Amino acid sequence: MSVWMGLVSFAAVAGLLTLVPGVDTALVLRAAIVRGSHHAFATALGVGTGVLVWGAAAACGLSVLLTTSHLAYTVLRIAGAVYLVWLGVKTLVTLWRGQGSTADAEDGDGDASGGLLRAWARGAATNLLNPKIGVFYIAMLPQFIPPEAPHLAMGVALAVVHDIEGMLWFSVLIFGVQFTRTWIARPSVKRAMEAVTGSVLLAFGVKLALSETP
């Protein structure tokens, strides 16, 4: 397999994975609905950063710990589950208390740059704390790395391909939200969508906590 064929083949597999709704999609949609396109793109970039880290780790063999060490997998799984449950519960509790926008409460002083940085960190943390991503990369990447190719460079290149596909898909979702902004901006609709995304994050957290094996 040539480097080019490896990239193209992986693009097809990663493209299918990108289109499957998951916690990253829920997080980006939540940011787009609650805070707007800037925060949504910052969240998407955070997710992409996590993907790059997983790609580099898989290429270097670091993420193999997730498949060989039950303890390492369990620790990361529980940490990720707690984080997702915390995000979901925080969203739902804020709505139940009638404190307005969940994102406003999260951003505190309303500083734009600080809010974008927090959005990026939220996306990165959510992706990095999901051991399922690490298992996917350690299982799939070696199949698309030619023997003669530098493993780290090729692993990062494959992750970049996944990132590009992810950003294209997230862009479609974000601009779709912006296209229906007038309808979504209604307080009742906005609160309903926040409730849905909060519930989805909570459900993903519980599902991750209950999943025993990679």
Secondary structure in CASP SS format (residue, H / E / C, confidence):
PFRMAT SS
TARGET T0000
AUTHOR 0000-0000-0000
METHOD secondary structure of the structure
MODEL  1
M C 1.00
S C 1.00
V H 1.00
W H 1.00
M H 1.00
G H 1.00
L H 1.00
V H 1.00
S H 1.00
F H 1.00
A H 1.00
A H 1.00
V H 1.00
A H 1.00
G H 1.00
L H 1.00
L H 1.00
T H 1.00
L H 1.00
V C 1.00
P C 1.00
G C 1.00
V H 1.00
D H 1.00
T H 1.00
A H 1.00
L H 1.00
V H 1.00
L H 1.00
R H 1.00
A H 1.00
A H 1.00
I H 1.00
V H 1.00
R C 1.00
G C 1.00
S H 1.00
H H 1.00
H H 1.00
A H 1.00
F H 1.00
A H 1.00
T H 1.00
A H 1.00
L H 1.00
G H 1.00
V H 1.00
G H 1.00
T H 1.00
G H 1.00
V H 1.00
L H 1.00
V H 1.00
W H 1.00
G H 1.00
A H 1.00
A H 1.00
A H 1.00
A H 1.00
C H 1.00
G C 1.00
L H 1.00
S H 1.00
V H 1.00
L H 1.00
L H 1.00
T H 1.00
T H 1.00
S C 1.00
H H 1.00
L H 1.00
A H 1.00
Y H 1.00
T H 1.00
V H 1.00
L H 1.00
R H 1.00
I H 1.00
A H 1.00
G H 1.00
A H 1.00
V H 1.00
Y H 1.00
L H 1.00
V H 1.00
W H 1.00
L H 1.00
G H 1.00
V H 1.00
K H 1.00
T H 1.00
L H 1.00
V H 1.00
T H 1.00
L H 1.00
W H 1.00
R C 1.00
G C 1.00
Q C 1.00
G C 1.00
S C 1.00
T H 1.00
A H 1.00
D H 1.00
A H 1.00
E H 1.00
D H 1.00
G C 1.00
D C 1.00
G C 1.00
D C 1.00
A H 1.00
S H 1.00
G H 1.00
G H 1.00
L H 1.00
L H 1.00
R H 1.00
A H 1.00
W H 1.00
A H 1.00
R H 1.00
G H 1.00
A H 1.00
A H 1.00
T H 1.00
N H 1.00
L H 1.00
L C 1.00
N C 1.00
P H 1.00
K H 1.00
I H 1.00
G H 1.00
V H 1.00
F H 1.00
Y H 1.00
I H 1.00
A H 1.00
M H 1.00
L H 1.00
P H 1.00
Q H 1.00
F H 1.00
I C 1.00
P C 1.00
P C 1.00
E C 1.00
A C 1.00
P C 1.00
H H 1.00
L H 1.00
A H 1.00
M H 1.00
G H 1.00
V H 1.00
A H 1.00
L H 1.00
A H 1.00
V H 1.00
V H 1.00
H H 1.00
D H 1.00
I H 1.00
E H 1.00
G H 1.00
M H 1.00
L H 1.00
W H 1.00
F H 1.00
S H 1.00
V H 1.00
L H 1.00
I H 1.00
F H 1.00
G H 1.00
V H 1.00
Q H 1.00
F H 1.00
T C 1.00
R H 1.00
T H 1.00
W H 1.00
I H 1.00
A C 1.00
R C 1.00
P H 1.00
S H 1.00
V H 1.00
K H 1.00
R H 1.00
A H 1.00
M H 1.00
E H 1.00
A H 1.00
V H 1.00
T H 1.00
G H 1.00
S H 1.00
V H 1.00
L H 1.00
L H 1.00
A H 1.00
F H 1.00
G H 1.00
V H 1.00
K H 1.00
L H 1.00
A H 1.00
L H 1.00
S C 1.00
E C 1.00
T C 1.00
P C 1.00
END
